[in-house]
Amino acid sequence: MTDETTPTITLDGASYAVSDLTQTARDTLQSLQFVEAKLRQLQGELAVSQTAHVVYARGLKAELELLAPAESS
């Protein structure tokens, strides 16, 4: 049984004390945590890129609308 200060992980509803994990399991956990952090970083970069895409598209549209009246005359 683990106390409140023992680091644990929960997977599929089962809790495990990190200190009870095999070295392979700890290494795999570390890799999983690294990948999760990378995914959060990439999701942030995607959000920034999507925002920039919208801004650039709106800017281009505004510029093209300035040209439209000159082309129709």
C-alpha positions as CSV (number, residue, x, y, z in Angstrom):
1,M,0.0,0.0,0.0
2,T,1.3,3.5,-0.8
3,D,1.0,6.7,1.2
4,E,0.1,10.1,-0.1
5,T,3.7,11.1,-0.7
6,T,4.6,8.1,-2.8
7,P,4.6,9.0,-6.5
8,T,2.1,6.9,-8.3
9,I,0.8,6.5,-11.9
10,T,-2.7,5.4,-12.9
11,L,-3.2,3.4,-16.0
12,D,-6.6,2.0,-17.0
13,G,-7.9,2.6,-13.6
14,A,-5.1,0.8,-11.7
15,S,-2.6,2.7,-9.6
16,Y,1.0,1.8,-9.3
17,A,3.8,3.1,-7.1
18,V,6.6,4.4,-9.3
19,S,9.1,2.9,-6.9
20,D,7.6,-0.6,-7.5
21,L,8.0,-0.3,-11.3
22,T,10.7,-2.3,-13.1
23,Q,13.5,-0.3,-14.7
24,T,12.0,-1.0,-18.1
25,A,8.6,0.3,-16.9
26,R,10.3,3.5,-15.5
27,D,12.1,4.0,-18.7
28,T,8.9,3.6,-20.7
29,L,7.1,6.0,-18.3
30,Q,9.8,8.6,-18.9
31,S,9.5,8.2,-22.6
32,L,5.7,8.5,-22.4
33,Q,6.1,11.7,-20.3
34,F,8.6,13.1,-22.9
35,V,6.2,12.4,-25.7
36,E,3.2,13.9,-23.9
37,A,5.2,17.1,-23.3
38,K,6.2,17.2,-27.0
39,L,2.6,16.7,-28.0
40,R,1.6,19.7,-25.8
41,Q,4.4,21.8,-27.3
42,L,3.3,20.8,-30.9
43,Q,-0.4,21.5,-30.1
44,G,0.7,25.0,-28.9
45,E,2.7,25.6,-32.1
46,L,-0.3,24.4,-34.2
47,A,-2.6,26.8,-32.4
48,V,-0.2,29.7,-33.1
49,S,0.2,28.6,-36.7
50,Q,-3.6,28.4,-37.2
51,T,-4.0,31.9,-35.7
52,A,-1.3,33.3,-38.0
53,H,-2.9,31.6,-41.0
54,V,-6.2,33.3,-40.3
55,V,-4.6,36.6,-39.8
56,Y,-2.6,36.4,-43.0
57,A,-5.6,35.2,-45.0
58,R,-7.6,38.1,-43.7
59,G,-4.8,40.5,-44.5
60,L,-4.5,39.1,-48.0
61,K,-8.2,39.4,-48.5
62,A,-8.2,43.0,-47.4
63,E,-5.4,43.8,-49.8
64,L,-7.2,42.1,-52.7
65,E,-10.4,43.9,-52.0
66,L,-8.5,47.2,-52.4
67,L,-7.5,46.0,-55.9
68,A,-11.0,44.8,-56.9
69,P,-12.6,48.3,-57.6
70,A,-9.6,49.3,-59.7
71,E,-9.9,46.2,-61.9
72,S,-13.6,46.6,-62.5
73,S,-13.3,50.2,-63.9
